[in-house]
Amino acid sequence: MLESVNLKEALQKERDRELGEASMDRWLQEVFQTLDEQRRSIQSRLEQEHFETPQALQPSLLDTQRIFHINQIERIAIRYRLRFLSSTRFKGAIPAEAISQIRQLEQQHDTVLNGFKILAPLELFTVEKADDPLLFYPLGDEHYYLIHQWGNDVSPYRAMKYWALQRVGNLTLVIVALAAILTLTCYPFFFKGQDSWGYALVLFLFFFKGFLGWALYAGVSTGINFSKYNWQSRYDKIS
């Protein structure tokens, strides 16, 4: 059997329910407004050209698996022909997950972070693409903390594709290998029935100088530099 309804109590419950929902709405608005302000602040610091000295983080709160020395970053940058530059140079969009990671890190360490670095292909610093960027924060003493990774994985063929451009020695080995292959291939056509190391050496030097000259011409005309020397350069050519 249904109980009778006290109109005064019903009216009070209705009022409390409406006021409760309004209070909840205001609270949610305040929360999201605060989150939006924090995200905008982080985004502006990622794009800030002149940033302050990076703030120290608490070592006990850091994930040691995310800490890398500059030499380790350099080797990966050279191997895959990447650039390690300030986030202010990055042309792609910083994903919301990266912003959230920065915000979480700031809350954990009760600080405001700036001076971020990104490890990515040069193309991402000139046009908008998404090829596995890594967002770092400097810890000092040439160590960096990996905050977030997004985008697509780098193809393993990228290292082979740019192997000759990693260092001067790599390009030299490629030229020597090409000259040797052409020498072995063309020797029978130039010196039929004449087995002479002297002739082979002359033919090898001919091809070697030809490839070397072409490489020097291509390098000078295009301004392409070796990864060893430009992995921290914001320019795509020698300047």
Backbone hydrogen bonds, N-H to C=O, Kabsch-Sander energy under -0.5 kcal/mol:
donor,donor_aa,acceptor,acceptor_aa,energy
7,L,5,V,-0.8
10,A,6,N,-2.7
11,L,7,L,-2.5
12,Q,8,K,-2.3
13,K,9,E,-2.6
14,E,10,A,-2.2
15,R,11,L,-2.3
16,D,12,Q,-3.0
17,R,13,K,-2.6
18,E,14,E,-2.2
19,L,15,R,-2.7
20,G,16,D,-2.7
21,E,17,R,-2.4
22,A,18,E,-2.4
23,S,19,L,-2.6
24,M,20,G,-2.4
25,D,21,E,-2.7
26,R,22,A,-2.6
27,W,23,S,-2.4
28,L,24,M,-2.7
29,Q,25,D,-2.6
30,E,26,R,-2.4
31,V,27,W,-2.5
32,F,28,L,-2.8
33,Q,29,Q,-2.4
34,T,30,E,-2.4
35,L,31,V,-2.5
36,D,32,F,-2.7
37,E,33,Q,-2.3
38,Q,34,T,-2.4
39,R,35,L,-2.6
40,R,36,D,-2.6
41,S,37,E,-2.1
42,I,38,Q,-2.4
43,Q,39,R,-2.8
44,S,40,R,-2.2
45,R,41,S,-1.8
46,L,42,I,-2.0
47,E,43,Q,-1.2
48,Q,45,R,-0.5
51,F,49,E,-0.7
61,L,58,Q,-1.8
62,L,59,P,-1.4
64,T,62,L,-0.8
66,R,63,D,-2.3
67,I,64,T,-1.2
68,F,144,Y,-2.8
70,I,142,E,-2.5
72,Q,69,H,-0.6
73,I,69,H,-1.9
74,E,70,I,-2.4
75,R,71,N,-2.0
76,I,72,Q,-1.8
77,A,73,I,-2.5
78,I,74,E,-2.5
79,R,75,R,-2.5
80,Y,76,I,-2.2
81,R,78,I,-0.7
82,L,77,A,-3.0
83,R,120,A,-3.2
84,F,231,W,-2.8
85,L,83,R,-0.6
85,L,118,I,-2.1
87,S,116,F,-2.0
89,R,86,S,-2.0
90,F,87,S,-1.0
91,K,124,L,-2.2
92,G,124,L,-0.9
98,A,95,P,-0.6
99,I,95,P,-1.5
100,S,96,A,-2.4
101,Q,97,E,-2.2
102,I,98,A,-2.2
103,R,99,I,-2.5
104,Q,100,S,-2.6
105,L,101,Q,-2.2
106,E,102,I,-2.6
107,Q,103,R,-2.2
108,Q,104,Q,-2.3
109,H,105,L,-2.0
110,D,106,E,-0.8
111,T,106,E,-1.7
117,K,136,F,-2.4
118,I,85,L,-3.2
119,L,134,L,-2.4
120,A,83,R,-2.3
120,A,118,I,-0.6
122,L,81,R,-0.5
124,L,121,P,-1.4
125,F,122,L,-2.0
126,T,123,E,-1.3
127,V,123,E,-3.3
129,K,127,V,-0.8
134,L,119,L,-1.6
135,L,148,H,-3.1
136,F,117,K,-3.7
136,F,134,L,-0.5
137,Y,145,Y,-2.1
139,L,143,H,-2.8
140,G,143,H,-1.0
143,H,140,G,-1.3
144,Y,68,F,-3.2
145,Y,137,Y,-3.3
146,L,66,R,-3.2
146,L,144,Y,-0.5
147,I,135,L,-3.1
147,I,145,Y,-0.6
148,H,135,L,-1.2
150,W,133,P,-1.7
152,N,130,A,-1.3
158,R,155,S,-1.7
159,A,156,P,-0.6
160,M,156,P,-0.8
161,K,157,Y,-3.0
162,Y,158,R,-2.0
163,W,160,M,-0.9
165,L,162,Y,-0.9
166,Q,163,W,-1.5
167,R,163,W,-0.5
171,L,167,R,-1.7
172,T,168,V,-2.2
173,L,169,G,-2.2
174,V,170,N,-2.0
175,I,171,L,-2.4
176,V,172,T,-2.5
177,A,173,L,-2.5
178,L,174,V,-2.6
179,A,175,I,-2.5
180,A,176,V,-2.4
181,I,177,A,-2.4
182,L,178,L,-2.5
183,T,179,A,-2.1
184,L,180,A,-2.5
185,T,181,I,-2.1
186,C,182,L,-2.9
187,Y,183,T,-2.0
189,F,186,C,-0.8
190,F,186,C,-1.5
191,F,187,Y,-3.0
194,Q,191,F,-1.5
195,D,193,G,-0.7
196,S,194,Q,-1.1
200,A,196,S,-2.1
201,L,197,W,-2.6
202,V,198,G,-2.3
203,L,199,Y,-2.4
204,F,200,A,-2.6
205,L,201,L,-2.8
206,F,202,V,-1.9
207,F,203,L,-2.2
208,F,204,F,-3.0
209,K,205,L,-2.7
210,G,206,F,-1.7
211,F,207,F,-2.8
212,L,208,F,-2.6
213,G,209,K,-2.5
214,W,210,G,-2.1
215,A,211,F,-2.6
216,L,212,L,-2.5
217,Y,213,G,-2.4
218,A,214,W,-2.8
219,G,215,A,-2.6
220,V,216,L,-2.6
221,S,217,Y,-2.7
222,T,218,A,-1.9
223,G,219,G,-1.7
227,S,165,L,-2.9
228,K,166,Q,-1.9
229,Y,226,F,-1.6
230,N,226,F,-1.1
231,W,227,S,-1.1
233,S,230,N,-1.6
238,I,223,G,-2.6
